Amino acid sequence: MFIIKHKKIFIGISTLLVIFSIISLFIFGLRIGIDFKGGALTEIIYKTARPAQADLDASLAALNYGTILVQPTGEMGYILKSRDLNEKEHADLLKTLSLEGGNELTETSFTSIGPSVGRELTRKAIIAIILVSLAIIFFIAFAFRKVSRPVSSWRYGFIAIVTLLHDVMIPVGIFVVLSHYYGAELDTLFVVAVLTILGLSVSDTIVIFDRIRENLNNQSNVAKANFSEVVGRSLEQSFVRSICTSLTVILVLLALFFFGPVSTKYFALVLTAGMFFGTYSSIFLASPLLVWVEEWQKSAQGGSVSGGKNNHE
């Protein structure tokens, strides 16, 4: 009952975090990766010693190829993301990376993505997110179709969508900060992370909602039941399970972040943030919002009844 009793505090915290994420997005924006805007991806491995990244950045700046993002990979390699390069520019890039031949290297891969491919990926990513969101809405509407009192089924679905927006917006805000200060780029892995967050987060929310539904059905008289007490009891029965389940996933993601390849670090970090705030929203946001909606309905009905009596008099 502690969570329900202090629901305004937890709802306020979530609101502030979402507002901060939206403001960060408008101020800093997102750095779009070559997956969506097109460009070239080059991966190299040095045979003897890997030069310092600062030395490479200084040498690459002299090429005037625009912004080139350099990321270390493994013990001897680098991954470079740049605009699309022709054959001469590609050769000059490799020459510069070898520090004019003074450091022998091997190019393990070179991928060029055209602008049309980037636009197609953007379109498919948007469609995927929309379809997943619609599927979640329809599933919740079907699963809670028999719930009508004291909060109607469509309100469960609406609150679930609100919590999903919360669970996605906060990791996006974190990624915006990483993009601005550390050069993280929005790529297909980011889209995969968002879709994964949507699926895992709504699953956690539905588990708690389902326990609330069961406890409501077990009441002998739903009309006389104290809804806030039912929700509080449901949380007590299910929040340990939710936290433990999410914690096991978060531990795996943290292992991927600290010990995995550089290319998946931001993916693991965004997913970790999504899992954390998804669990938070299921316990500290979705259920308190249900109680808040029920209290709002009571006050609205009370005002209508009072107004009707006054008019009759």
Buried (B, 14 or more C-beta within 10 A) or exposed (E): EEBBEEBEEBBEEBEEBBEBBBEBBEEBEBBBBBBBBBBBBBBBBBEEEBBEEEEBEEBBEEBEBEEBBBBEBEEBBBBBBBBBBEEEBBEBBBEBBBBEEEBEBEEEEBEBBEEEBBEEBBEEBEEBBEEBBEEBBEBBBEBBEEBEEBBBBBBBBBBBBBBBEBBBBBBBBBBBBBBBEEBBBBBBBBBBBBBBBBEBBBBBBBBBBBBBBEBBEEBEEBEEBEBBEBBBBBBEBBBEEBBEBBEEBBEBBBEBBEEBEEBBBBBBBBBBBBBBBBBBBBBBBBBBBBBBBBBEBEEEEEEEEEEEEEEEE
